Amino acid sequence: MAHEDSHDGSRRGQKVSLTGIKPTGEPHLGNYIGAIRPALEMASSYESIYFIADYHALTSVRDRASLAGWTRSVGATWVALGLDPKQTIFYRQSDVPEIFELTWVLSCVTGKGLMNRAHAYKAARDRNAGAGVTDLDAGINMGLFSYPVLMAVDILIMNTDVVPVGQDQVQHVEIAADIAGSFNHLFGDVFTLRIPEAVTPPGDTGRVLPGLDGRKMSKSYGNTIPLFAPEARLRKLVRSIKSDSTPVEEPKDPDTSAAFQLYENFATPGDIAEMRRRLEAGGTGWGDLKNALFEAINTRLTPLRERYEELMVPGSELDRILADGAEQARDRARPVLAGVRQAVGIDTL
């Protein structure tokens, strides 16, 4: 990409990994197991850059207080769970204005046909078709339609090598490469330093964490367990996890239980094996399992919850971390944008 940089990670020969986190709700246990924990593990292998994608959230969030609260919650969550700002550049997307200037420039070289094929846009049209709505674009805003352009800029402006994403997001990384190619075709080889690559974070097998109703834990299903719920609320939520009516004295299949699948992610290997043995032998009820699950989760999260609550206070260390991260991010973004401005002919007169 434009202008070789001299950041420490490049001097060490490490590849640059970029992760964006959209603040559209309270972080939950599924986020932790499926995304946060494996992403933090990657920080030891890459020069890592993480950002809070608050402008991306505007495609769906319409409440000022919710967006502000969720943005702070996401930042506090990642730091409480172990993000090291000395090792990882961590910033709010909205604090890097270079991103939004480059988004307009690249929008001007992106074909509408490419955006027509984006998964999120097609899915929204399919929902309208399924509901019998005549106008297939009803309810679709331009933010959702052009979302892949902003995501492409997030990737390209940070000289990103790899983007840890789920399978449903691979297309966005491919679109970023397509947009960079379109720009290069028109204005010369500006984006040539790296071709971003989608990767699956190590450490997890991609197993879906179940929610309260047994389906995938997801904010859209309303079945989540917030990561830092107060102890009393956590206990109540765990007790409400769906289970079958097998009597206490009967043997049970742990692998059919959402509670047991959660337990496997928070208990020790020895406790997991013992709970499996007890359930299969009979005499242990789902209520016993849920009590053990609550204790395992609460033991793991109590010290982290205290750190999270400290960071949630306005003016806490989180503000300094994000401000410092924004400056580091802008230092990376400025030379990329400068190269683009020069290439298109918008430069100092």
Disulfide bonds with the S-S distance in Angstrom:
none
